Amino acid sequence: MAYQKELITAVNAAKTAGGRMEAHFHNYHVSSLIVQNAGGVVLGPDGRKFEPMKRGIIAANSNATMERLEKLGILKLCSRLDRISPR
């Protein structure tokens, strides 16, 4: 059962990378490689540059989508949630 969440996360990352989903929020670093290799954009959970050794990512299928997320305040929300979530 534990692998199901990881599989779903990987599938959603692939959908984001392929443009079938506009954005996806999760904590798995492997998915960041899928998105980046497909031309997507990945930021850290604080909305700053992605650092592989830190927990969490925000992935989007394009810079335009990431900019929309920022305008909607989603990046700030993710940053706040990251600061209060248990490690």
C-alpha positions in Angstrom: 0.0 0.0 0.0 2.8 2.5 0.7 4.0 2.3 -2.9 0.6 3.4 -4.2 1.0 7.0 -3.0 4.4 7.2 -4.6 3.1 5.7 -7.9 0.2 8.2 -7.9 2.7 11.0 -7.3 4.9 9.9 -10.2 1.9 9.6 -12.5 0.7 13.1 -11.6 4.3 14.4 -12.2 4.3 12.8 -15.6 0.9 14.3 -16.4 2.2 17.7 -15.3 5.3 17.3 -17.5 3.3 16.2 -20.5 0.8 19.1 -20.1 -2.2 17.0 -19.1 -2.1 18.7 -15.6 -1.1 22.4 -15.2 0.4 22.0 -11.7 1.1 19.4 -9.0 2.2 19.8 -5.4 4.0 17.0 -3.6 7.1 15.9 -1.6 8.9 13.6 -4.0 12.2 14.6 -5.6 12.3 11.9 -8.3 9.2 13.5 -9.8 11.1 16.8 -10.1 13.5 15.1 -12.6 10.5 13.9 -14.7 9.0 17.4 -14.8 12.4 19.2 -15.5 13.4 16.8 -18.2 10.1 17.4 -20.0 10.6 21.2 -19.9 8.5 21.9 -16.8 9.4 24.1 -13.9 10.2 23.0 -10.4 10.6 25.2 -7.3 11.2 24.3 -3.6 8.3 24.2 -1.2 9.1 27.8 -0.2 8.6 29.0 -3.8 12.4 29.5 -4.3 15.0 27.6 -6.3 14.6 23.8 -6.0 17.3 22.2 -3.8 17.4 18.4 -4.0 18.4 17.9 -0.4 15.4 19.9 0.9 11.9 18.4 1.4 9.2 19.1 -1.1 8.7 20.6 -4.5 6.2 22.7 -6.5 6.0 21.5 -10.1 4.3 23.2 -13.1 4.3 22.4 -16.8 5.6 25.9 -17.8 6.9 29.2 -16.5 3.5 30.8 -17.4 1.7 28.3 -15.1 4.2 28.9 -12.3 3.7 32.7 -12.8 -0.1 32.2 -12.5 0.3 30.2 -9.3 2.4 33.0 -7.9 -0.2 35.6 -8.9 -2.9 33.6 -7.2 -0.8 33.4 -4.0 -0.4 29.6 -4.2 3.4 29.8 -3.8 3.0 31.9 -0.6 0.5 29.4 0.7 2.8 26.4 0.0 5.6 28.2 1.7 3.5 28.8 4.9 2.3 25.1 4.8 5.9 23.9 4.5 6.9 25.9 7.6 4.2 24.5 9.8 4.1 20.9 8.5 5.8 18.2 10.6 9.2 16.9 9.3 
